Amino acid sequence: MLTIKVLGSGCANCKRVEQIVRKVVEDQALQAEVIKVTEYPEIMKYKIMSTPGLVINEKVVATGRIPTPAEVTTWLANALETA
């Protein structure tokens, strides 16, 4: 099972990233836990400079932008291969 974390305070961009991730997980019928991380000290553990951030299985894959659904699909597929 994949662990996906969306890092951000809850701004519109952070919410959009979460929506994209949840849609891709649903469309691909993946077993994944999507976690919204909003606490600043917890976000800083990932050493990102800007939000939103996206972490898949504890690996930071995107920061400071909204990834496309195609990018998220690729990242999740790659994470499944290495899991």
C-alpha positions in Angstrom: 0.0 0.0 0.0 1.2 3.5 -0.9 1.4 6.3 1.6 0.8 9.7 0.0 1.2 12.9 1.9 0.0 16.3 0.7 2.0 19.0 2.5 0.4 22.4 2.9 -1.5 24.8 5.1 -4.8 24.3 3.4 -4.5 26.9 0.7 -6.3 26.5 -2.7 -3.3 25.0 -4.4 -2.8 22.5 -1.6 -6.4 21.5 -1.8 -6.1 21.1 -5.6 -3.1 18.8 -5.2 -5.1 16.7 -2.8 -8.0 16.5 -5.2 -5.8 15.4 -8.1 -4.1 12.7 -5.9 -7.4 11.3 -4.7 -8.8 11.2 -8.2 -5.8 9.4 -9.6 -5.8 6.9 -6.7 -9.5 6.3 -7.3 -9.2 6.1 -11.1 -6.3 3.6 -10.9 -8.0 1.6 -8.1 -4.8 1.8 -6.0 -4.5 0.9 -2.4 -3.2 4.1 -0.9 -3.5 6.2 2.2 -3.7 9.9 1.4 -2.7 12.1 4.4 -3.0 15.8 4.6 -0.1 17.3 6.5 -0.9 20.9 7.7 1.3 21.3 10.8 4.3 23.5 10.0 6.8 21.6 12.1 5.7 18.3 10.3 6.0 20.0 6.9 9.5 21.2 7.7 10.7 17.7 8.3 10.6 17.2 4.5 12.9 20.2 3.9 10.7 21.8 1.3 11.0 25.5 0.5 7.4 26.1 -0.7 4.0 24.4 -0.6 2.2 22.5 -1.8 4.4 19.5 -1.4 3.7 15.9 -2.4 5.4 13.0 -0.8 5.0 9.4 -1.9 6.3 6.7 0.4 8.4 9.3 2.2 10.0 10.6 -1.0 9.4 14.2 -1.9 8.2 14.2 -5.6 6.9 17.8 -6.0 7.1 21.1 -4.3 5.7 24.6 -4.9 3.4 23.7 -7.8 0.4 21.7 -8.8 1.4 18.6 -10.6 -0.7 17.3 -13.5 -2.7 14.1 -13.1 -0.3 12.4 -15.6 2.7 13.3 -13.4 0.9 11.9 -10.3 0.0 8.7 -12.2 3.6 8.2 -13.2 5.0 8.9 -9.7 2.5 6.4 -8.2 3.4 3.8 -10.8 7.1 4.2 -10.1 6.5 4.0 -6.3 4.6 0.8 -6.8 7.5 -0.7 -8.8 10.0 0.1 -6.1 7.8 -0.8 -3.1 
